[in-house]
Amino acid sequence: MEEFHISRIHTPQGIYRVSGYLSLISNKVEATSLEVMGTDGWVQLAIERSQPLISELTPILLSHFRDDSV
């Protein structure tokens, strides 16, 4: 798996900053850090409580990296 860091990604769920590990071959994302843009700046989210959100964001993140690799 390859390490990644996205400093800002706009999604239907909000604006996020995400770091972790990615495998485009197996379509897998392991987030190690997840922050959402709040009204006062970035808010750190607990990874262990954010698994449903990470699952929702996974197709968007995979698409982001596939678009960047073209």
Buried (B, 14 or more C-beta within 10 A) or exposed (E): EEEBEBEEBEBEEEEBBBBBEBEEEEEEBBBEEBBBBEEEEEEEBEBEEBEEBBEEBBEBBBEBBEEEEE
